[in-house]
Amino acid sequence: MTTELPKTFDPAEIEARWYAHWEENGLFRPERPDAQPYTIVNPPPNVTGSLHIGHALDNTLQDVMIRYERLRGKDALWVVGTDHAGIATQMVVERQLEQLQDKRTNYSREDFVAKVWQWKEESGGTITRQLRRLGCSMDWSREQFTMDDHFNTAVMKVFVDLYNDGLIYRDKRLVNWDVKLKTAISDLEVETHEVKGGFWHFRYPLADGVTTPEGKDYLVVATTRPETMLADMAVAVHPDDERYKSVVGKEILQPITGRRFKIIADEHADPELGSGCVKITPGHDFNDFEVGKRAGMKPGEMLNMLDAEGNVCQTADGLVPDEFLGLHRFRRDGSDGARELVVARMKELGFLIPHVTKDKDGNEVEHDAEPRTIQTPFGDRGGVVVEPWLTDQWYVDAEKLAKAPIEAVRSGAIEIVPKSWEKTFFNWMENIQPWCVSRQLWWGHRIPAWYDEDGNVFVAMTEEEAQAKAGNRKLTRDEDVLDTWFSSALWPFATLGWPENTELLQRHYPNDLLISGFDILFFWDARMAMQGMKFMGQAPWHRLYLHGLVRAADGQKMSKSKGNVVDPLGLIDQFGADALRFFMCAMESQGRDIKMDDKRIEGYRNFATKLWNATRFCQANGIGASATIEAPAASHAVNRWIIGEVVETRDALDKAFADLRFDAAANTIYHFVWDRFCDWYLELIKGQIDDETKAVAGWVLDQILVMLHPFMPFITEELWSKQGDRGHYPLITAQWPQIGASIDPEAKAEIDWLIALTSAVRAAKNELGIAPGAKLEAYVASPSPLGKRVIEANTAAIERLARLTPIHFSEAPAGAAMQVSAGEDAFLVPLAGVIDIAAEKARLEKALAASAKEAKSLEGRLSNANFVERAAPEAVEKARADHAHHVAEVARLEAALARLG
């Protein structure tokens, strides 16, 4: 028996009730030991995080795939967990301490870490609760955390094994250094902002009386960071620059430090840029570091002029003047920093070349620097300018580890979707740099390395093992922890029990699919591929799907500073989780970003309401749950037709899912439900709902609920339960359509013909301003066999839907008439007495002229390169939309006039 549905669809009540039911009954991971495994791992969100719109997209796509494969009977496992998020989590706890007038350094390392664990237990579950609201059917019974004991064991083993294989080593190199947090950070944690700065020009005197061919005893260098000249080690010119060939190998005498260094030839110096001379500070610039290496400088010889807090310290050669020591690199708290003092001293010494402008009266005005807007790196957490800093860190030999993933993508062992991302993947992997994996934090996986008093290192899983290697020597453990990406790179196999060879690992590795934002292709995806192939001997997943970004409605990237961030929970409150999920899928077109559109989400809420009301119609007419999985026997053409439509829809969905075309899948089920089932089938069966039709309609509705379930799990589960007693057979574990029938060409031709006739009549009435309910006569002198058969068999339906009655199989009487078509049949519908023909023609011609004029005007504007290139993007987009509208209007109005012709 069906359970009567309320008149109003209320998503909030349904969502809370059904999610709790699914989770409490273990329905996200039903016991299917004999079924084919299917595995997805969720990119672990930060334990500090809250659900943002990118998470909503990423997790919706994953949930769609896992629910689809679960319905197909597979042992579907969606691994879920959170990342310990080293910097972010430590900052959260430190801020809490600051609010209490306390700080981390008042505690021992162990006590502070205990406080972080306490915070994690009390407050670290926000995002997992929010993922539940989205409807994510994850295996919460096995929720993972990257700092759990078994995961820590996996991380330690990977580090030790890589070290023993020569793939992890300690080295002195430049890193992105956050002077506020006092730690190295990854490229992903660096944000570039435009900052108003200066471009200073200085004379660097040539030593030993050397001059250029022009007779100058100096070279001109320009810099945006004058303070770094305290650690300059060279000036570079291009090898082919004729102006400086005679001085290559000669020396500069740096004015402030008195340091002597050579002029070197390197292609990094651009002859067309400024003077063509570049100061080289290898200890504080990534490009300069590479130039220095090419010039034969060893990292241990490169000069470092800043300490961990960004204050000037003495360089190894002791040449920084005392007045600079201890100064911060920039001005702060109203006091000059090293930058300001360097500029002042160079100016006093006569080595500053002023930037000259003219005032409003034409007088020359000298400035110390040329104003410049500079792309400046900031730490996303610390919020201060990142310093390229020369320091000892632990590195992974990523170049060697990258070889196996490169080959896996080339051979097809890993399929990247969309394929266009392969080029980017290869370019990055083939030019990969050593991966800095150490961080100067307390929260995280502490590096399993111990040092004796002579600096010798002993790497081992435990301190006891390290001590056994070191003998009686006193050991001190490395203070650093590992980069968060190092541990999350083990996610596809460590979450399944590795390094133990568990049954779960054997069954679910490799994973089937990884869904990820393209922005973490290198930080996470590529590193998972490296570690998976190193430690498991095969790629961690068969397919890698990279989706785009969710952007604001105007196409801009969302950011808190712009105030255009969209809260997915607010959208769920407003429209329901199902509507938001469907929007994400419908808009996810491979290779393209998604623009937020509340109206579209509202439209999908209306779609859910339409299905709700269609189900209420079915209940009111005695249509309940189907008694069969396969299609019931059917004799009526309309029933045979709708069964065939289910076949077509199921096949199209299977193809879309196989191709990972989420937009195609969503649009396929949307048009079937809205157009074919609600708008046509339910209309066609009105007045003839016999037992056969009840059985077929109930079966079709069941198939709709199953096929729509991956996209809209909440409303479909609710309707499934209300359509009849399913026993212990909830929709989440139902069976993907097994139709047992095929498309009936005869029935398809008949019903499609009937739909075409009805649609044509309705469109014509709309174009000509005829009331929709007006009944009209129609004439067709020589109907096709199909047309004649449909007309004779569906007189009542044609009268009810197309409002044509009667249809004459004869020539139409003379006079004005409109023409409508269905298939190869053309009907004439007399209009005498129905509308004023002359007035209607005049109205249509006036509207046609207006739309044609506007279309031509917009076409001219859009063909103007100045408008397209210089106008605001939203103005260009609006012009294109308006042009498309008026072109369509011209076509519609011309068709309407042709009908009257």
N, C-alpha and C positions, 0 to 999 in steps of 0.2 A: 504493500500500500504506500501511496505517496504521502508526504507530509506537506500540508499546504504552506506555501511560501508567504511571508509578509509582503504587503504591497511595495514597501520601500526597501531598497538594497542598502544595507549599512555595512561598509567594509570593516570598520574598526572592530565591531563586536565579533564578526566572523574570523578576522585574522587572529585575534588573541586566542580565541577558543580552539581553532584548528591547529595552530602551531604547537600549543601545549599538548594537544592530543597526539600529534605526530611524534613529538620528542619523547613524551612519557611512555609511549608504546613501542619505542625503538624502531619506528617505521622508516627512519632515514637510512638504516642499514639492516634490512631484513636478512634473516639467515638464508643464504643461498650458496652453500659450499660447492654445489655441483655446477653452478652457473658460470658462464664466461665472465671473468673479472673485467671491470672497467674502473679506471682510477684517474682522479684529478686531485692535485694538491692546490690548496688555496694560498696565494701569495700572503704570507703571514703579516697582518697589519701590526703596527707598533702597539705595544701594550698601553701606551699613553694616548692612543688615538681615539678619534670619534669618526663616525661614518661620514665621509664626504661624497660628493657626487661621482667622483672617479671610482671609489669603492662600490657605489651603487651599480655602476655600469659593469665593472669587472666581475662582481659577484653574481649579478643577474645572469650574465652570459654563462658563467660556470653552472649556476643552478639549473638553467634551461637544459644544458647538456646532461647533467647528472640525472635530472628527473626524466628526460627522454630515454636515456639508457636504462634506467630503473624500470620504466614502463615496458621496455623491450625485453625484460626478464633477466638482465645482467646483474652480477654481483657488484653493484655500483658503490664505490667508496670515494667519498669526498673528504680528504684529509683537511682538518682545520686546526688552527692554532695561532699563537701570537708571537711576535718577536720581542726580545727584551729591550731593543732600541737603546743601546748604550748611552749615547749623549742625551737623547731626549728624556729618558727616564731619570738619569742622574740629575739633570737640570730641574725636573719637576720636584724632586725631593729636596734639592738644595734651595729652591725658591720657598718651599714650605718652611725650611729651617730659618731662612732669612726673615720670614714674617714673624718668627718667634725670637728675633734678635740672636740667632744662632748661626753656625756655619759648619760646613763639612769638616774642616780641619780641626774642629774641637773634638772630633771622634777618631777612634782608631779605624783603620780600613774595615775591619771585621764588623765593628759596631755600625758603621755607616751602611755597609751592605745589608746588614740585618734590618735597618730602617727602610731600605729600598724594598726588600722582600715584604715587609709589613705593609708598605704602600701598595704593592702589587696585589696582595691578598684583599685589601680593603677597597681599592679604587681602580684596579687594572682590568676590570671586566666590562667597561663601558661599551667598547666597540663590538664585543661578542653579543651583548644583549641587543645592540642595534642591528647586527646581521640577522638576528632572529626576526626582527620586525620586517625586514625585507623579504623574509620567507626562505632563507638559505637552508637547504636540507642537508646540512653537514653532519658528519659522524661525531657529535659532541661527546659521546661516550669515550672517545680516544683523543680528546682535545690535547694539543701539544703546546709546549712552551720551550723556547730555545735555551732556557737556563735550567731546565729540568735535569735531574741526575743522569738519565740515560743519554740525553742530548749532549750534556757536557762531556760524557765519556767519548761519544762519537767525535766531538770537536777536538778533544785532546789527541785522539788516535790519528786523526787526519793530519794535525800539525806535526806530530812526531814522525809519522810515516813520510810526509813530504820532506821534512828536514833530513831524515835518513837517506832519502832518495836524491838529495841535493837540490830539491825544488823549493825549499824555504831557506833563506839566508838573511844575515844581518848586514846592512849596508848604510853608507852615508850618502844621502841624496836629498834633493829638494822635495818638500811636501807642502800641501796647503795647511798652513798653521793658523789656528784660531788663537789669537793672543789673549782673548778674554777667557776662553775655556781651557787654554793651555794644553791643547791636544792637536794632533794631526786630524784632518777631516778628509772625507772622500770628495771627488768632483761633484757627486750628486748633492752634497751638502753645501755647495758653493752657489750663491746666487749673484748674478751680475746686475748691477744698478748703474744708471747714468749719474755721474757726480761732476759738479762744476769744479774744475781744477785749473792748473796752469801748465804751460809748456815753456821751460826755461832754456836759454841758450848760453853756453859757457865757452870760454877759450881754455883749451888745455895746452899748456906750453910744451913744445918739443924740447927734449934734453940735449945737452952737449952741442949747442949751437946749430943743430940741424934745422933746415928750412925746407918748405915745399917748393916746387918749381916756380910758384908765383912769388917766392921770396918771403912767405909768411913763416914766422917762428912758432906757430900754434896751429891746432886743429879746432874746429868748432863742433861741439857736440850738443845735442838737445835732449832733454829728458823731462818726464812728468814726475820723476821721483829723485830730486836732487840729493836727498839725504843718503841715498845708497852709494854715493861717490866715495863715502868713507871706506867702502870695501871694494872699490874698483880694482880690476886686475888686468884690464886690457882696453884698447880701443880697436874696433873692427872696421875695416873698409872692404868694399867688394874687390875680389881679385882682378876684375876687368876694369876697375875705375882708374883711368889714366892719370887723374889728378893726384893720386896718392901712391902710385906704384913705387916711386922713389923713396918713400918713407916707411914702407912695410918693413918690419924688422927693427926699426928705430924705436926709441923709447920716449915715453911721456913722463913728465915730472908733475905728479898730481899736486895742485897748489896747496891744499889744506894739509894733507897727510905727509907730503913729501915722498910718497911711495913712487918708485920707478917701475913702469911696466911697459910692455911692448905694444906696438901697433901690429895687428895681425890681419891677415886676409881671410875673409869668410863670406860666403854668399848670403848670410843672414843680413848683412848691411845692404840696404837698398840705395843705389846711386841716385835714384830719383826722389828720395825722401830727405828733405832738409839738406844738410851739408853732405850726406852720404857717410858720415862718421857716427859710429854707435859706441857709447861707453858700455863695457862688459863687466857686469857684477854677477859672477856665476853663483854666488851664495845667496842671491835674493831675486832671481828672475829665471823662469823655466827655460826661456829661449837662450839666455846667457849661459845657463848651466850646460846646455848642449854645445854652444859655441866653445866654451871653455874646455869641454872634453875633447872636441875636435882639435883644439890647439895644444892638446897634450897635458892639460891640467888634470890632476887626480882629485876626486871629491875631498879627500883628506887634506889637500893643500888649499882648497877654496876657502876664502875668508868669510866669516860670519860676524856681522857687526851689531846684531840684536840678540837680546836674551828672550826667554820664553814669553815675557810680558810685553815685548815690543819696545824695550828700552835699549839704548845704545850701550854696548859692552866693548871691551877691548878686543881687537882682532889678534890673531896668532902672532903677527909680526910687531905688535905693540905700537903701531903708528897713529892710532886715533888720539887726537889731542885730548887732554884731561877735561877741558871745558865741555866736551860733548858727552862724556861718560855719565850714564844714568838718565840722560834726557829721553823722553818718549819720542817715538818716531815722528808724531804729528803734534801740533798745538792742541792742548787740552786744558780745561779749567782756567782759561785765560792766560796760560803761560806758553811761551814759545817752545817748540820741540826742536828735534834735530834738523828737520827740514828748514825751518825758519832761520836757524843759526847758520846752517851751511850756506844758504842764499846770502845772508848778511855778510859772512866772511868772504865769499867769492866776490861780492860787490865791493867790499872794502879793498880787496887785493887787485881790483880792476879787471877781474876775469869774467864778470857778468856782462853779457851783451843785452842791453835793454830792448824791450819791445816798444816800438814807436808808433803812436797814433796821432791823429789831429783832433783838436777840440772844435767846437762849433765856430770859432773865429779863424780856424785854419792854422792855429799854432801847434807846433809839435809837442807831444806829451810823452814822456818816457815812463814805461812800466817795467817792473822786474820780470814779468812773465806774460806770455800771450795767453789769453783766456781760452780754455778748452773744456769741452764736455767729454769726460773720460769714462769708458766702460770699466767699472771697478768691481772686483770680486769681494763679496761679503759672505761671512759664515751665516747660514740660514738660522742657526740656533743662537750663536753668540751675538750676531748683529753688528760685528765690527769688520773692518777691512781685513781680508785674509792676507797673511804674509807668506810669500814663498820663503821657506826657512830650511836651512841646511842642517840636518840632524840625523842621528843614527836611528834607524827603524828596521822592522822585520818586513821582508819582501817575499812574495811568491813569484817564482819564475813562470809568469803567465804565458810567455811566448811558447814554452815547451808544452804546457798544459793545453794551449789553444789548438794544437795541431790535430788532435783527435776530433774535437767538435767541428772543425773546418771540414775535415774529411767526411764526417757524418752528414753534414748538410749537403756536401757535393754529391755523396752517394745516394741521398734520399733517405738515409736512416733517420734523419730529422727533417721533417717537412715544415718549412716556415710559410705561414699563411698570414697576409698575402705575400706572394712570392717576391714582390717588389722590394721587400726588406732584406732579401738575400745579399744584394750588392752592399748595403750598409753593413751588414753582419761581417761579410768577408773583409771589407775595407778596414774595419776596426780590429778584427781578430788577427789579420795579417800584419798589422802595424802596432800590435798591443805592447804596452809598456809594463815594466815590473809593477806588481800590485802591492801597495803598502798596506799591510794588514795589522799594524800595531796602533793602539790608541792610548793616550795618556789619561786614562780614566780609572775609577775604582769599580764601577759596575760593569760586569761583562765577564767573558771567559778569560781568566788570567793566563797569560802565555806560559806554557810548561817548560820554562828554561831557567836554569840556575847558574850563577857565576861564582867562581872561586875568587880569592883575593887578587889573583893575577889577571882577572878578566876572562879566563877560559870559560866557555859555555858548555853546559851539559843539558841536553834536551831529553826529557823522559815523561812518561805518563804520570808519575808520582814523584814526590820528593825523595822517597825511599830508593826508587830506581836511580834517580840522579845521584844520590849520595853513594850508591853502590858503584856507579861509574867513576865518581870523583875520589873514592877512597876516603881518607881521613880529613881531606881539605874542607874548610868551612865554606858553606854555600849560602848565597843570598838569591832569593827568587826575583825574576824580572818583575818590575812594578807594573808593566803595561798589560792591557787587555787586548783582545782581538777585535778587529773591525766587525761590526754587526753583519756585514755582507759575507764574511768568512763562514760564520755559522749557518746563516740562512741558505748558503750555497749547498748545504747537505740535506736540505728539506725533503727532496723526493725519496731519499732512502733512509736517513736517520729517523724520520717520523714513522717508518715501518719496522723499526727495531734494530737497524744496523748500529754497531758492528756485529750483533748477534745475527745468525742466519735464521731468522724467524720464518715461520710458515707465511705470515703476512707479507714479509719482504719477498719471499719466493713467488708469491701469488700476484702481488700488485706492483712489482718493479720489473720492467720499466712502466711508468705511468703512461696512460694513453694520450693525454692532452694537457698542455699547459696554456692557460689563457692569461695574458699579461698586457699591461700597457707598454707601448713601444718605448716609453721613457726609461724603463728599467731593463731593456734588452741586454745591455752590457753589464750593469751593476749586479743584476741577479740572474737573468736567464742564461747568459753566456757562462757565468761562473758555475751555475748548477750543471751545465753541460760539461765543463772542465772536470769538476769534482766527480760527477756521476760516471764519466767515462774512465777516469783514473781509478776510482775505487770499486766500481761495479762492473767495469769492462764493457758497458754498453750505454747508449744515450739514455738520459733520464725520462724521456717522453718521445713518443713517435711523432707528435705534431705540436707545433708552437704557433698559437694564434695571437697576433699582435693587434690590439684595438687602438683606436685614436683617443683623443682627449674629448672631454665634455666641455664645451665653451659656453660663454654667456650668449644671450639671444642675438647680440650684435656681432658675434664671431670673435670677440676678444677672449684672451685667456683669463680664466677666473683667478682673482687674487684678493686677499683681504685688504690690501692697500687701495685697490680700485673699488672695493665695496660691492663687487658683483658676484660674490660667492653664493651659491644656491645650497640650501640645507635639504638633503633628501628626506629627512624625517619630517620636515614641514610639508613637503610635497605628499608624503604618505598620509599625514594627518588630513590634508586637504582633499586628496583624490583617491587615496587607498594605495596599498603596495602593488596590487595587480596592475593598476593603470600606469604607475611609474615603471614597473618592469616591462610592460608591453611597449611603452614609449622607447625605452632603451634598446630593445630588440629591433623594433621597427626602424629606428634611426641608425642602427649599427651597420653601416655599409663599408665593406672592407677598404681600408686605406683612407677613410675620411673621418674627420672629427665630427662630433655631434653638437648641434646648436640647441641650447635649451629653448623650449617652447611650451609654456604652461597651457596654451590653448590645445596643443596636440595631446598633452596628458589628460586634459579635461575631456577631449574627444574620446580617449580610450576608456575613461571612466563611463562615458555615455555608452560605449560599446558593451561594457560589462552590464550596464543597466538594461540594454536592449536584450542581451542574452537572458538576464533575470526575468524580464517580462515575457520573453518567448517561452521560457520554461513554465511560467504561470499560465500562459495560454494552453500549453500542452496539458498541464494538470487539470485545468478547467474542462478540457475535452477528453478526459479519461486516458491520457497518454502518460504512462509511467516508465519505470526501468524496463529494459529489454530482458527477455528470458533467455536470449542466446548471445553468444559472442559473435557468431557469424551472421551475416545479413539474413533476415527472414525472406521467405518466398514472397514474390510480388507479381501481380498481374497488371495492375494499373500502370499506365505509362508514367505518371508523375512519380510513383514510388520506385519504379525501375530506374527512372532518371536520377532521383536523389541518391540512390545507392551507388550509381556510377559516379556521381559527383564526389561521394565519400572516397571512392577508389582513387579518383584523380587527385583529390586533396591529400590523402595519405601518401601517395607516391611522390607528389611534389614536395611534401614536407620531408620525406626521407632523403630526397635528393638535396634539398637545401641544407639539412643537418649534415649530410655527408660532405658537402662543400663548405661547411661553416659559413653559410650565408644566412645570418640571423634576420636580416631585413627581408629576404625572400620568404623565409619560413613564417615570420610574423604576418606579412602581407597576404600570404596564401591562406592562412587560417582565418584572418580577419575577413577577407572577401567571401570566403565560403560561408562563414557564420552570418555575416550581415546581409550579403546579397543573395546568395543561393538559398540558404535555409530560412532566415527570418523574412526577407522581403518577398521571396518567390514561393518557396515550398509551402510555408504556412498559409500564404494567401491562396495558393492553388488548391489546397486540400479542404479549405473551408466549405462546409455544406456537404462533404462526402467523406466524413471521418468514420469509416467502417472499421471492422476488426483488423483487416490487413493494414490499413493506413495507420491505425494506432500502433501496431507492432513495428511497422517500418519507422514511423516518426520517433517512437521511443528508442529504437535502436540507433537511429541517426543522431539523436540528441546525446545518447551515451558516447558515441564515437567523437562527437564534438567536444564533450567534456574531457575525454582522454587526450585528444590531440591538442586541445588548448591548455591542458594542465601544466606543461612545462613553463608556459608564459604567465599564466594567471592561476596559480595553484589554489588560492584561497576560495574564490568564488566557484571554481569548478568542483572542488571537494564538497563545498556546501550544497550545491545543486545535485551532485551525485548522491549525497546522503539523503536528500529530500525527495528524490525521484522513486524511491522504493527501498525495501529492506535488503541491504547488500550483505548482511551477515558480517563475517570478519573479512570483508573484501573492500577496504577503503580505496579510493581512487588513486592515492599515491603509489599503491602497489598493484594497480589494475594491469590489464594487458593492452599493449599497443594494438591498434585495430588489425584484426585477423578477419578479413571481410568475407572470404569464401565466395565471392561473386566478382563479376567483371562489368565493364561498361557495356550498356545495351545501346548499340548505335541507333536503333529505330526509336527508342524512347528518348534518347538524347536529341535526335533531330526534331522530334515532335515538340518537346517542351522548349527547346531553344528557339524554335520557330514561334511558338506562342509568346514567349518572353520578348522576342524581337518585335512582334506586332504590337504588344502592349506598350513596350518602351517607345516605339516610334509614334504611336498615337498620343501618348502622354507628352512627349517632347514637342510634337507639332502643336498640340493645344497650348502648351506653355508659350511657345514662340508667337502664336497668333492671338494670345489673350483670350482663349476660349476657356470657360469654366471647366475644371477637371471632371466634375460630375455630369457634364452634359452628355446625353446619349446621342450618338450620330449614326446615320446609315452609312454603309460602305458598299462599294461595287468592285468586283473583280471578274472580268469576263471569262478568262481562261485560267483558272487556278492550277497550280502545279498539283500533281498527285498528293504530295506531302501536305500542301496547304489545304486542299479539299478535305483530306482525311482529318486534319487537326480541327478544322472549322466544324465539321459535322460531329466530331466526337466531343467537342468542348464548347458548345454553344453557350452554356450557362457561365462557364469560366470567362469566356471572351466578353460576354455582356457585363459581368461583374468587374473584371479587371481593366479591359480596354474600353468599356462603355460603348461598344459597337453593337448595334442591334436595329434591324437585322443586317446580315451580310448577303448581298445579292450576287449570284453567279451570272452576272449580265453586264452589259455596257451601262455606264453612268449616264444620267440625263445631262443635257447641255446646261452650261452655266458654270459659274466659278466653283472651283473645288480644290481641296488640298490633296496631295499625294503622299501616301505612307507606304513603306515597304517592309516585307518580312521574307527573308530568304530571297528567292527569285520571283516572289509574288508582289505586284504593285497594286495598291488599292486607291481608288478615287473616293473622296469623302465630300459630298456636296456641301457648300457653305452658304447657299442662299437662305436668308433668314436667320443664319447663325451669327454672322458678324457683318459689319459694314466694310465691304471689300475695299472700296476706294480709300476710306479713312485708314484702314489697317495698312494698306500699301504706303500711304503717305507717312504714317507713323514709322514704319520699318525703314523707308528710304531716308527719312530725316535722321534716325538713329544710326543707320549705316554710314551716312556721310560724316556724322560727328565722330564715330569710332575710327573710320578710315583716315580722317584728318589727324586725329590724335596719334594713331599708330605711325603715320608718316613722320610727324613731328618728333616722336620718341625715337624712331629709327635714325633720323638725322642726328639727334643728340648722342645716341649710342655709337654712331659711326665716327664721331669726333674724338680723336685720340686724346685731346686736351681734357675733355670732360671725363673720359673713362679713367685716365691716369691721375688726374689732379683732384677730382671731386671726392667727397667723403665716400668711403665704401658703401655705407648704408644708402646714400643718395643714388649711387650707381645701381645697387641691387634693387631699389624701389623702381627706378626707371625701367630696368629689365622686366620686372614683374608687371608693371603697368603696360609695357609694350606687348608682352605675351597676352595679357588680358584683352587688349583692344584688337589684336590680331584674331583671337578666338571669337570675339564679338562680331567682327567683320564676317568671318566664316559662318557664324550662326545666323546672322541677319540675311546674308545672301541666300542661305538655305531656306529661310522662312519666305523670302520673296519668290524663290523658285517654286515653293509649294503653291503660292498663290498664282503663279504664272499659268 
